[in-house]
Amino acid sequence: MKKAVVTGSTGQDGSYLTELLLGKGYEVHGLKRRSSSFNTDRLDHLYRDFHEVGTHFFLHYADLTDGSSLVKLLHDVQPDEVYHLAAQSHVRVSFEIPEYTTDVVASGSLRLLEAIRITGLPCRFYHASSSEMFGSSPPPQSETTVFHPRSPYACAKVFGHNITVNYREAYGMHASNGVLFNHESPRRGETFVTRKITRAVAHIKHGLQRKLYLGNLEARRDWGYAPDYVQAMWLILQQESPGDYVVGSGESHTVREFVELAFAHAGLDWRELVEIDPRYFRPAEVDHLLADASKARRVLGWEPSATFKDIVRIMVDADLAEVKEKLEGGEATLRLQVDSQGRNM
């Protein structure tokens, strides 16, 4: 039985990857940060008490800001594969907390690579790079496109990407980068623009919210479906030789298009319900991201399964169903999240 360590296991990608690995017969060890509240809801359906016979999924306390915890985790688990997905991944927030973002995203990746080197494990390492690294470089973007990051998050990811290449070349590690373009699902965090939109659609449809406030509607992104993208992560580590791969759908759409489809799917007119708030514009915008994933298709045999319209429909339907279930259950705590100025986040 292969063993895998997944950092960021409690996030969208981590939960889908954990499902995939368990389905392939792996023993999976997830990393989680200490918190006063439970933050494992995406994994609750997979968790079994470790006292039970046949348990193959375990959660461990560790943190990317604490190198000793990473060394101990790797020493104790002795994994065959390490999937590094954890990050402070909200681009707009990275402008507000740039130092913390850099510590987790850049230095955290270095700490994990050093932990592997120090323990001498012959494991395979996957680093989750980001299409945000391309920034203002013109589309389409491939493995040979020059990085021009436009946020603290993207700058930190460039370091993580390059230090992974450095450890591969310096120490002969089987260390690879997956440059994943935007990928969404019903498990996407509520503050990311796609989930913010679909969640607002559900709340407005059920009379729980009046308006949705957004920033730049003209930004173009290459959107895919998260379960497809974790399949690419696994395929990357199954290759005999390490390498770097761009993963994306090969088509781009504006935020405006996402809004139009989401509201229309619920029978709503977005033009009456969406307003622009300049506070949500980034200090430095990324206008157009579009993947050239021909290498991933050719070498990995990877193909996306869901279209842009499929993704919007899946997310809207999931949020509508969630709100309806909570209302029918009489959940008293169902209410809007608002920022300090009383506007929808």
Beta strands, then each sheet from edge to edge (+ up, - down):
strand 1: 3-7
strand 2: 27-32
strand 3: 57-61
strand 4: 81-84
strand 5: 124-130
strand 6: 174-180
strand 7: 183-184
strand 8: 212-214
strand 9: 220-221
strand 10: 224-225
strand 11: 244-247
strand 12: 253-254
strand 13: 274-276
sheet 1: 3+ 2+ 1+ 4+ 5+ 6+ 11+
sheet 2: 7+ 10+
sheet 3: 8+ 13+
sheet 4: 9+ 12-
end
